[in-house]
Amino acid sequence: MSDLKQNKILQNLSSDNSDILEQSLKITKELLISEQKRGDVAEKRTSIVFSLLTILSGAMFYFADKFNSVNGFSDITLRHFLFISAIILLLKSGFYALKTLRIKVYYRLDENLVYDIQKFDTHNAIKHEISWRIWVLNKALQPNNFKLYFYSRSQNNMLICICYICVLSLTYLFNGANWNMTHSVQTYVLTIIIPLPALFLDTILAHYSIWSYK
């Protein structure tokens, strides 16, 4: 820990009352444990997202094979726009999931704390330990916030992708309908509207969610 940061934290620990210092130490321990759990939860949930993305990838292979067996990709249909949009969402979800797992918290308490407090009396030793824990807590906050932010974006993209796959599945339930492209205004409007959520909806959700970054 830098001397400047340590001195600033120690200056704010103005009380010499043993009970207050013990309570402060207890609070910082609980906060640090809570913050560590927050980061672990983001990583565990991201692993679940990866498992679900694997299943969704299998569904996309199924639809790709179905396109190929019917008429290939020569005749563009509205189904193809749904399919391509779902692929984009799948890739975006995987990208943000990878970003979540790549963020690491490098700062932690180590044996140096034990050596450092040997030269202090009881009150100052407790203050020194509290300052260490507060410093580590502050260092863990931003990485964990980014973990939860990227996990949230990964999850949003995955959920939107599932919606696209559901709509794509419904088009096969109504197989008698004409899904081929026609030169009508409605068709051109749909071809513009369909990909828009795949490109921008997760950004809008991230902007207005609790994990937004200005």
Secondary structure per residue as TSV (DSSP state, phi and psi in degrees):
chain	resnum	aa	ss	phi	psi
A	1	M	-	360.0	137.9
A	2	S	-	-68.8	146.3
A	3	D	H	-62.1	-35.9
A	4	L	H	-63.3	-47.4
A	5	K	H	-64.6	-43.2
A	6	Q	H	-62.3	-45.2
A	7	N	H	-64.1	-37.7
A	8	K	H	-64.8	-42.3
A	9	I	H	-68.2	-42.8
A	10	L	H	-62.9	-33.7
A	11	Q	H	-63.8	-31.4
A	12	N	H	-79.5	-13.9
A	13	L	-	-90.7	76.6
A	14	S	-	-84.8	-19.3
A	15	S	-	-79.8	145.7
A	16	D	-	-112.9	8.3
A	17	N	-	-75.0	126.8
A	18	S	H	-60.8	-41.9
A	19	D	H	-64.2	-42.1
A	20	I	H	-65.8	-42.2
A	21	L	H	-64.8	-40.8
A	22	E	H	-64.5	-40.9
A	23	Q	H	-65.7	-39.4
A	24	S	H	-63.1	-41.6
A	25	L	H	-63.2	-40.9
A	26	K	H	-62.5	-43.1
A	27	I	H	-63.6	-45.3
A	28	T	H	-64.6	-35.1
A	29	K	H	-62.5	-45.6
A	30	E	H	-65.5	-40.6
A	31	L	H	-64.3	-40.7
A	32	L	H	-66.9	-42.2
A	33	I	H	-62.3	-42.7
A	34	S	H	-62.5	-40.4
A	35	E	H	-68.7	-38.6
A	36	Q	H	-63.9	-39.6
A	37	K	H	-65.0	-36.1
A	38	R	H	-59.6	-43.8
A	39	G	H	-67.3	-39.1
A	40	D	H	-65.1	-39.0
A	41	V	H	-62.5	-42.7
A	42	A	H	-60.5	-42.3
A	43	E	H	-68.8	-40.5
A	44	K	H	-65.9	-42.2
A	45	R	H	-68.4	-32.4
A	46	T	H	-66.0	-35.8
A	47	S	H	-62.9	-37.0
A	48	I	H	-66.0	-39.7
A	49	V	H	-60.2	-42.3
A	50	F	H	-60.2	-40.6
A	51	S	H	-63.1	-43.0
A	52	L	H	-67.8	-36.1
A	53	L	H	-64.4	-34.3
A	54	T	H	-62.6	-42.4
A	55	I	H	-65.1	-43.8
A	56	L	H	-64.6	-34.4
A	57	S	H	-62.9	-38.4
A	58	G	H	-62.0	-39.0
A	59	A	H	-64.6	-38.8
A	60	M	H	-67.8	-36.0
A	61	F	H	-63.3	-36.6
A	62	Y	H	-63.3	-46.4
A	63	F	H	-67.1	-37.5
A	64	A	H	-62.2	-41.9
A	65	D	H	-66.3	-36.0
A	66	K	H	-66.5	-41.6
A	67	F	H	-59.7	-44.7
A	68	N	H	-66.2	-36.2
A	69	S	H	-77.4	-24.4
A	70	V	H	-86.7	-67.4
A	71	N	T	-142.7	13.7
A	72	G	T	67.4	-161.5
A	73	F	T	-104.3	17.1
A	74	S	T	-74.7	-39.3
A	75	D	S	-97.7	111.3
A	76	I	-	-75.2	127.6
A	77	T	B	-124.5	170.5
A	78	L	H	-63.1	-26.6
A	79	R	H	-61.2	-36.6
A	80	H	H	-64.2	-36.9
A	81	F	H	-67.4	-38.8
A	82	L	H	-63.3	-42.6
A	83	F	H	-64.0	-48.6
A	84	I	H	-64.7	-39.4
A	85	S	H	-62.3	-41.1
A	86	A	H	-64.6	-37.6
A	87	I	H	-63.1	-44.1
A	88	I	H	-59.4	-45.1
A	89	L	H	-63.7	-38.6
A	90	L	H	-62.9	-44.0
A	91	L	H	-67.5	-40.0
A	92	K	H	-64.9	-40.9
A	93	S	H	-62.8	-43.6
A	94	G	H	-64.9	-37.7
A	95	F	H	-62.1	-47.7
A	96	Y	H	-70.3	-31.1
A	97	A	H	-65.5	-40.5
A	98	L	H	-64.8	-39.9
A	99	K	H	-62.9	-34.9
A	100	T	H	-62.5	-45.6
A	101	L	H	-75.1	-20.3
A	102	R	H	-79.7	-17.9
A	103	I	-	-77.2	125.4
A	104	K	-	-121.0	147.1
A	105	V	-	-100.4	110.2
A	106	Y	-	-92.3	-11.7
A	107	Y	-	-98.9	134.6
A	108	R	-	-156.0	164.6
A	109	L	-	-73.4	141.4
A	110	D	-	-137.0	-172.0
A	111	E	T	-68.3	-14.7
A	112	N	H	-62.4	-30.2
A	113	L	H	-60.2	-41.7
A	114	V	H	-61.7	-42.3
A	115	Y	H	-70.3	-37.4
A	116	D	H	-67.0	-37.3
A	117	I	G	-80.1	-5.2
A	118	Q	G	-64.5	-28.3
A	119	K	G	-88.8	0.8
A	120	F	S	-106.0	160.7
A	121	D	-	-78.8	-180.0
A	122	T	H	-58.8	-48.8
A	123	H	H	-62.4	-48.6
A	124	N	H	-69.0	-30.7
A	125	A	H	-64.8	-43.0
A	126	I	H	-65.3	-43.0
A	127	K	H	-60.3	-41.3
A	128	H	H	-64.3	-41.7
A	129	E	H	-64.9	-42.4
A	130	I	H	-60.3	-42.9
A	131	S	H	-63.6	-38.4
A	132	W	H	-61.6	-47.6
A	133	R	H	-65.3	-39.5
A	134	I	H	-64.6	-41.0
A	135	W	H	-63.2	-45.9
A	136	V	H	-63.9	-39.3
A	137	L	H	-60.8	-45.7
A	138	N	H	-63.3	-35.8
A	139	K	H	-70.6	-26.6
A	140	A	H	-85.8	-20.6
A	141	L	H	-61.1	-52.4
A	142	Q	H	-66.0	-46.9
A	143	P	H	-57.9	-41.1
A	144	N	H	-68.7	-35.7
A	145	N	H	-62.2	-42.1
A	146	F	H	-67.0	-37.6
A	147	K	H	-57.6	-48.8
A	148	L	H	-67.8	-33.8
A	149	Y	H	-64.8	-49.9
A	150	F	H	-69.1	-34.6
A	151	Y	H	-62.8	-41.8
A	152	S	H	-61.0	-42.6
A	153	R	H	-67.9	-38.2
A	154	S	H	-62.2	-44.1
A	155	Q	H	-65.5	-42.1
A	156	N	H	-60.4	-45.8
A	157	N	H	-62.4	-39.4
A	158	M	H	-65.0	-42.6
A	159	L	H	-66.0	-40.1
A	160	I	H	-65.8	-38.3
A	161	C	H	-60.3	-42.9
A	162	I	H	-60.7	-39.7
A	163	C	H	-62.1	-41.9
A	164	Y	H	-64.1	-41.9
A	165	I	H	-64.6	-38.2
A	166	C	H	-62.8	-44.2
A	167	V	H	-64.0	-41.6
A	168	L	H	-61.6	-38.9
A	169	S	H	-65.8	-37.6
A	170	L	H	-64.0	-32.1
A	171	T	H	-64.5	-26.7
A	172	Y	H	-82.5	-22.4
A	173	L	H	-70.4	-34.4
A	174	F	T	-100.8	60.0
A	175	N	T	-68.5	-18.8
A	176	G	T	-76.1	-16.5
A	177	A	S	-70.9	157.1
A	178	N	-	-90.9	110.2
A	179	W	-	-102.7	5.3
A	180	N	B	-72.4	154.4
A	181	M	-	-72.9	132.6
A	182	T	-	-121.8	158.3
A	183	H	S	-87.7	62.8
A	184	S	S	-118.6	160.0
A	185	V	H	-62.4	-40.6
A	186	Q	H	-59.9	-40.1
A	187	T	H	-65.3	-44.8
A	188	Y	H	-65.1	-37.2
A	189	V	H	-64.2	-44.1
A	190	L	H	-63.8	-39.4
A	191	T	H	-67.0	-24.0
A	192	I	H	-83.6	-41.8
A	193	I	H	-72.2	-41.2
A	194	I	T	-55.9	-46.5
A	195	P	H	-76.1	-15.3
A	196	L	H	-58.6	-47.8
A	197	P	I	-59.7	-34.5
A	198	A	I	-64.4	-30.3
A	199	L	I	-92.7	-35.2
A	200	F	I	-123.5	-19.0
A	201	L	I	-63.7	-40.3
A	202	D	H	-67.5	-31.2
A	203	T	H	-66.8	-40.1
A	204	I	H	-66.0	-44.1
A	205	L	H	-62.8	-40.0
A	206	A	H	-66.2	-36.6
A	207	H	H	-66.6	-36.2
A	208	Y	T	-101.3	7.6
A	209	S	S	-93.1	175.6
A	210	I	T	-71.6	-13.9
A	211	W	T	-101.0	21.2
A	212	S	-	-73.3	151.3
A	213	Y	-	-124.5	123.2
A	214	K	-	-84.7	360.0
